[in-house]
Amino acid sequence: METREELGEFLRSRRARLRPEDAGLPSYGGRRRVPGLRREELAQLAGVSVGYYTRLEQGQSPNASDAVLDAVARVLRLDEAERTHLYSLARPKPRARRRAARPEQVRPGVRVMIGSFGDVPALVMGRFCDVLAWNPMAHALMAGHLDFDSPNRPAERPNIARMLFLDPHTRELYADWIRKARATVADLRLIAGRYPGDPALTGLIGELTVGSGEFAKLWAAHTVGDCGTATRTYRHPVVGTMTLMCELLALPEDDGQRVAVMNAEPGSPSEAALRLLADLTATSSPAAGPDMF
């Protein structure tokens, strides 16, 4: 989708979720033909003309000032992730001349770092949620049914979003699958604003839209969010249920790559389950893939 079309849909979806009274406007009752704030109401509250706001929503105001974008964000009650997304869409980066895409690589120091976590699951995600590397514990926790070496083969790399919506093993892993699904789609929306028109991302979104009605519905909602910190409950097929604290850490020097680390509360049953998984993983050869998963 073109960035200006994406901007229009995003702004319309944010307008639709606000009632006039939420924005301090009088409500005269009755059913509105279009839900949420009207363009003229938003323009009034943001202090711009209706014509100007209409052009912004149509992607025809690439030089919108900080003051205007901030005013629109304030009226629409955008959170920090949504505000970032608005700026990305309203001021898209010039598209660079396309070159043959090179597979993403993990810096040796980052690879050594995730290996040093030992019994703590850790992995490296690429800019579009491909798994670029994982330690044996992350593999055993999230995808023991896949080949441990698959991240080293670009054509076969697991993708977190693809696994979540199209792999039944991954779906069963999350006790609250829908919450994880919403967070992943919101994260993809934010990523799409940063990398408009990227063919790899466009292909992934198209594949998921065709392959999963649930993804298509969530994508159409235009929810935006940054997957930074979360506590998730996993239903592991061997060691049972465990609740882990998940931290997502950006690698500023690696163009969108992030490290995910999963820990259990010290002294908890989840820590005991994670320790059992570590013991089982230690007796298996990661290169061959644990047969038990």
C-alpha positions as CSV (number, residue, x, y, z in Angstrom):
1,M,0.0,0.0,0.0
2,E,1.2,3.5,-0.8
3,T,2.3,5.5,2.2
4,R,-0.3,8.2,1.6
5,E,-3.1,5.6,1.5
6,E,-1.8,4.1,4.7
7,L,-1.7,7.6,6.3
8,G,-5.4,8.2,5.3
9,E,-6.5,4.9,6.6
10,F,-4.6,5.3,9.9
11,L,-6.1,8.8,10.5
12,R,-9.6,7.7,9.7
13,S,-9.3,4.7,12.0
14,R,-8.1,7.0,14.9
15,R,-11.0,9.4,14.2
16,A,-13.5,6.6,14.2
17,R,-12.6,5.5,17.8
18,L,-13.4,8.9,19.3
19,R,-16.8,10.2,20.1
20,P,-17.4,14.0,20.0
21,E,-17.9,14.1,23.7
22,D,-14.6,12.4,24.2
23,A,-13.0,15.4,22.6
24,G,-15.0,18.0,24.5
25,L,-17.6,18.6,21.8
26,P,-21.3,18.7,22.5
27,S,-23.3,15.5,21.5
28,Y,-26.7,16.1,20.1
29,G,-27.7,12.5,20.1
30,G,-28.9,10.5,17.2
31,R,-27.0,8.1,15.0
32,R,-24.1,9.4,13.0
33,R,-23.6,8.4,9.4
34,V,-19.9,8.0,10.1
35,P,-18.7,6.9,13.5
36,G,-16.3,9.0,15.5
37,L,-15.1,12.6,14.9
38,R,-15.8,14.2,11.6
39,R,-12.9,15.9,9.6
40,E,-14.3,19.3,10.3
41,E,-14.5,18.6,14.1
42,L,-10.9,17.4,14.2
43,A,-9.7,20.3,12.2
44,Q,-11.5,22.7,14.5
45,L,-9.9,21.1,17.6
46,A,-6.5,21.0,16.0
47,G,-6.6,24.6,14.9
48,V,-6.3,24.0,11.2
49,S,-8.6,24.5,8.3
50,V,-10.8,21.7,7.1
51,G,-9.2,21.8,3.7
52,Y,-5.7,21.5,5.2
53,Y,-6.6,18.6,7.3
54,T,-8.3,16.9,4.4
55,R,-5.1,17.2,2.3
56,L,-3.1,15.8,5.2
57,E,-5.4,12.8,5.4
58,Q,-5.1,12.3,1.7
59,G,-1.3,12.4,1.9
60,Q,-1.0,15.7,0.0
61,S,0.8,17.7,2.8
62,P,4.3,16.2,2.9
63,N,5.6,19.3,4.6
64,A,3.2,19.4,7.6
65,S,4.9,21.1,10.5
66,D,5.6,19.6,13.9
67,A,3.0,21.9,15.4
68,V,0.2,20.6,13.1
69,L,1.2,16.9,13.5
70,D,1.4,17.4,17.3
71,A,-2.0,19.1,17.4
72,V,-3.6,16.2,15.4
73,A,-1.9,13.7,17.6
74,R,-3.2,15.5,20.7
75,V,-6.8,15.6,19.4
76,L,-6.7,11.9,18.4
77,R,-5.1,11.0,21.8
78,L,-2.3,9.1,20.1
79,D,0.2,7.3,22.4
80,E,3.9,7.4,21.8
81,A,4.0,4.5,19.3
82,E,1.0,5.9,17.4
83,R,2.6,9.4,17.3
84,T,5.8,7.9,15.9
85,H,3.8,6.1,13.3
86,L,2.0,9.3,12.3
87,Y,5.3,11.1,11.8
88,S,6.7,8.2,9.7
89,L,3.6,8.2,7.4
90,A,3.3,12.0,7.2
91,R,7.0,12.4,6.4
92,P,8.1,9.2,4.5
93,K,11.7,8.9,3.8
94,P,12.7,9.2,0.1
95,R,12.8,5.8,-1.4
96,A,16.4,4.9,-2.1
97,R,17.4,3.3,-5.4
98,R,16.7,-0.4,-5.0
99,R,19.6,-2.7,-4.8
100,A,19.7,-6.5,-4.7
101,A,18.6,-7.3,-1.2
102,R,21.3,-8.9,0.9
103,P,20.3,-11.3,3.7
104,E,20.5,-9.8,7.1
105,Q,23.5,-10.8,9.2
106,V,24.1,-10.9,12.9
107,R,27.3,-9.3,14.1
108,P,29.7,-11.8,15.7
109,G,29.6,-9.9,19.0
110,V,25.8,-10.1,19.1
111,R,25.9,-13.9,18.3
112,V,28.4,-14.4,21.1
113,M,26.2,-12.3,23.5
114,I,23.1,-14.4,23.1
115,G,25.1,-17.6,23.4
116,S,26.5,-16.3,26.7
117,F,23.0,-16.2,28.2
118,G,23.3,-19.9,28.9
119,D,20.0,-21.2,30.4
120,V,18.1,-18.1,29.6
121,P,16.3,-18.1,26.2
122,A,17.6,-15.4,23.9
123,L,17.3,-14.7,20.1
124,V,18.0,-12.1,17.5
125,M,15.1,-10.8,15.3
126,G,15.7,-9.0,12.0
127,R,13.9,-5.8,11.0
128,F,10.9,-7.8,9.8
129,C,10.7,-10.4,12.6
130,D,12.9,-13.1,11.0
131,V,14.9,-15.1,13.5
132,L,18.5,-14.4,12.6
133,A,20.0,-16.4,15.5
134,W,18.9,-18.1,18.7
135,N,20.6,-19.9,21.5
136,P,19.6,-23.6,22.3
137,M,17.2,-22.5,25.0
138,A,15.2,-20.1,22.8
139,H,15.0,-22.8,20.2
140,A,13.8,-25.4,22.7
141,L,11.2,-23.0,24.1
142,M,9.8,-21.6,21.0
143,A,10.5,-23.9,18.0
144,G,11.9,-27.2,19.0
145,H,10.0,-28.7,16.0
146,L,12.2,-26.7,13.6
147,D,15.8,-27.2,12.7
148,F,18.1,-25.4,15.0
149,D,20.3,-24.3,12.1
150,S,17.4,-22.8,10.1
151,P,18.3,-19.2,11.0
152,N,21.6,-19.6,9.3
153,R,19.9,-20.4,6.0
154,P,18.2,-17.1,4.8
155,A,15.6,-18.9,2.6
156,E,14.5,-21.0,5.6
157,R,14.6,-18.5,8.4
158,P,11.7,-18.8,10.9
159,N,9.7,-15.6,11.1
160,I,7.9,-14.8,14.4
161,A,4.8,-13.4,12.7
162,R,4.5,-16.2,10.2
163,M,4.9,-18.8,12.9
164,L,2.4,-17.1,15.1
165,F,-0.4,-17.1,12.5
166,L,0.4,-20.1,10.3
167,D,2.2,-22.6,12.5
168,P,-0.2,-24.6,14.7
169,H,2.7,-25.6,17.1
170,T,3.4,-21.9,17.8
171,R,-0.3,-21.1,18.2
172,E,-0.6,-23.8,20.9
173,L,2.5,-22.4,22.7
174,Y,0.9,-19.2,23.8
175,A,-1.7,-19.5,26.5
176,D,-3.1,-16.0,25.5
177,W,-2.6,-16.3,21.8
178,I,-4.8,-13.4,20.8
179,R,-3.0,-11.0,23.0
180,K,0.3,-12.0,21.5
181,A,-1.2,-11.8,18.0
182,R,-2.5,-8.3,18.6
183,A,0.9,-7.2,19.9
184,T,2.7,-8.7,16.9
185,V,0.4,-7.1,14.3
186,A,0.7,-3.7,16.1
187,D,4.5,-4.1,16.0
188,L,4.3,-4.9,12.3
189,R,2.3,-1.7,11.7
190,L,4.9,0.3,13.3
191,I,7.6,-1.4,11.3
192,A,5.7,-0.8,8.1
193,G,5.7,2.9,8.7
194,R,9.5,2.9,9.1
195,Y,10.1,0.9,6.0
196,P,7.4,2.0,3.5
197,G,7.2,-0.1,0.3
198,D,9.9,-2.6,1.3
199,P,9.2,-5.7,-0.9
200,A,10.1,-8.2,1.7
201,L,7.8,-6.7,4.3
202,T,5.0,-6.2,1.7
203,G,5.4,-9.9,0.7
204,L,5.2,-11.0,4.3
205,I,2.0,-9.0,5.0
206,G,0.4,-10.2,1.8
207,E,1.2,-13.8,2.7
208,L,-0.3,-13.5,6.2
209,T,-3.4,-11.6,4.9
210,V,-4.1,-14.4,2.5
211,G,-3.2,-17.2,4.8
212,S,-4.9,-16.0,8.0
213,G,-8.3,-14.4,8.3
214,E,-7.4,-13.5,11.9
215,F,-4.3,-11.6,10.7
216,A,-6.3,-9.8,8.0
217,K,-8.9,-8.6,10.6
218,L,-6.3,-7.4,13.0
219,W,-4.3,-5.7,10.2
220,A,-7.4,-3.8,9.1
221,A,-7.8,-2.3,12.6
222,H,-4.6,-0.2,12.1
223,T,-3.5,-0.8,15.7
224,V,0.1,0.4,16.3
225,G,2.3,-0.6,19.2
226,D,5.9,-1.2,20.2
227,C,6.6,-4.7,21.6
228,G,9.1,-3.8,24.2
229,T,8.2,-5.6,27.5
230,A,5.6,-8.2,28.2
231,T,4.9,-11.1,30.5
232,R,3.6,-14.2,28.7
233,T,2.5,-17.6,29.7
234,Y,3.8,-20.5,27.6
235,R,2.3,-24.0,27.3
236,H,5.4,-26.0,26.5
237,P,4.7,-29.5,25.2
238,V,7.4,-31.1,27.5
239,V,7.9,-29.1,30.7
240,G,4.4,-27.6,30.9
241,T,3.1,-24.1,31.6
242,M,5.5,-21.3,32.6
243,T,5.2,-17.6,32.8
244,L,8.2,-15.6,31.5
245,M,9.2,-12.0,31.5
246,C,10.1,-11.0,27.9
247,E,12.4,-8.0,27.2
248,L,12.9,-6.8,23.6
249,L,16.1,-4.8,23.2
250,A,16.9,-2.7,20.1
251,L,20.3,-2.9,18.6
252,P,20.9,0.7,17.4
253,E,23.7,-0.1,15.1
254,D,22.0,-2.9,13.3
255,D,19.1,-1.3,11.3
256,G,16.0,-2.6,13.1
257,Q,17.5,-5.8,14.7
258,R,16.3,-6.6,18.2
259,V,17.3,-9.1,20.9
260,A,14.6,-10.9,22.8
261,V,15.4,-12.3,26.2
262,M,13.0,-14.4,28.4
263,N,13.4,-14.8,32.1
264,A,11.4,-16.5,34.9
265,E,10.7,-14.9,38.3
266,P,13.4,-16.2,40.7
267,G,12.1,-19.0,43.0
268,S,8.9,-19.5,41.0
269,P,7.5,-22.7,39.5
270,S,8.2,-21.2,36.1
271,E,11.9,-20.9,37.0
272,A,11.9,-24.6,37.9
273,A,10.2,-25.5,34.6
274,L,12.8,-23.4,32.7
275,R,15.6,-25.1,34.6
276,L,14.1,-28.5,33.6
277,L,14.0,-27.4,30.0
278,A,17.7,-26.4,30.3
279,D,18.6,-29.8,31.6
280,L,16.7,-31.5,28.8
281,T,18.3,-29.2,26.2
282,A,21.8,-29.9,27.5
283,T,21.4,-33.6,26.7
284,S,20.3,-32.9,23.1
285,S,22.4,-31.8,20.2
286,P,21.1,-28.4,19.0
287,A,22.4,-29.0,15.5
288,A,20.3,-32.1,15.2
289,G,17.3,-30.6,16.9
290,P,15.8,-32.1,20.1
291,D,13.8,-35.1,19.2
292,M,11.5,-34.7,22.1
293,F,10.0,-31.5,20.8
